[in-house]
């Protein structure tokens, strides 16, 4: 099996990666949104906007 980041052979300790470095590169990609998929349908955008609106209204209604 090849490392999905650099294509070297994987190390059982870091599987499916070859090293801690490649595992960290993958984590960084997840955290910065590189693996996000764009929504194509307007319904998805409307649902996302509604979810954000609800989350913000719940956050402002909580006592501090």
NORGIKA-V932435 format. One record per residue. RES is the residue in three letters. SS is DSSP state (H for helix, E for strand, - for the rest). OMEGA is omega in radians with two decimals (NA if undefined). NEAR is the number of other C-alpha atoms within 12 Angstrom. Layout:
BEGIN
res=RES ss=SS omega=OMEGA near=NEAR
res=RES ss=SS omega=OMEGA near=NEAR
END
This chain:
BEGIN
res=UNK ss=- omega=-3.12 near=15
res=UNK ss=E omega=3.08 near=18
res=UNK ss=- omega=-3.13 near=23
res=UNK ss=- omega=-3.13 near=19
res=UNK ss=- omega=-3.04 near=24
res=UNK ss=- omega=3.08 near=18
res=UNK ss=- omega=3.03 near=15
res=UNK ss=- omega=3.07 near=16
res=UNK ss=E omega=-3.12 near=19
res=UNK ss=- omega=3.07 near=21
res=UNK ss=- omega=-3.12 near=19
res=UNK ss=- omega=-3.14 near=14
res=UNK ss=- omega=-3.07 near=12
res=UNK ss=- omega=-3.05 near=19
res=UNK ss=- omega=0.21 near=19
res=UNK ss=- omega=-3.11 near=22
res=UNK ss=- omega=3.14 near=26
res=UNK ss=- omega=-3.05 near=25
res=UNK ss=- omega=3.08 near=24
res=UNK ss=H omega=3.13 near=19
res=UNK ss=H omega=-3.13 near=16
res=UNK ss=H omega=3.07 near=25
res=UNK ss=H omega=3.12 near=23
res=UNK ss=H omega=3.08 near=16
res=UNK ss=H omega=3.13 near=20
res=UNK ss=H omega=3.11 near=24
res=UNK ss=H omega=3.10 near=17
res=UNK ss=H omega=3.11 near=15
res=UNK ss=H omega=3.09 near=15
res=UNK ss=H omega=-3.05 near=14
res=UNK ss=H omega=-3.14 near=12
res=UNK ss=H omega=3.05 near=11
res=UNK ss=- omega=-3.12 near=12
res=UNK ss=- omega=-3.12 near=13
res=UNK ss=- omega=3.14 near=12
res=UNK ss=- omega=3.10 near=10
res=UNK ss=- omega=3.13 near=9
res=UNK ss=- omega=3.08 near=12
res=UNK ss=- omega=-3.13 near=12
res=UNK ss=- omega=-3.05 near=9
res=UNK ss=- omega=3.12 near=10
res=UNK ss=H omega=3.13 near=11
res=UNK ss=H omega=3.12 near=11
res=UNK ss=H omega=-3.14 near=14
res=UNK ss=H omega=3.11 near=14
res=UNK ss=H omega=3.12 near=14
res=UNK ss=H omega=3.13 near=14
res=UNK ss=H omega=3.12 near=16
res=UNK ss=H omega=3.12 near=14
res=UNK ss=H omega=3.12 near=14
res=UNK ss=H omega=3.11 near=14
res=UNK ss=H omega=3.13 near=14
res=UNK ss=H omega=3.11 near=14
res=UNK ss=H omega=-3.14 near=14
res=UNK ss=H omega=3.12 near=14
res=UNK ss=H omega=3.14 near=13
res=UNK ss=H omega=3.09 near=12
res=UNK ss=H omega=-3.12 near=12
res=UNK ss=H omega=-3.12 near=12
res=UNK ss=H omega=3.13 near=11
res=UNK ss=H omega=3.12 near=10
res=UNK ss=- omega=3.06 near=9
res=UNK ss=- omega=-3.11 near=6
res=UNK ss=- omega=NA near=5
END
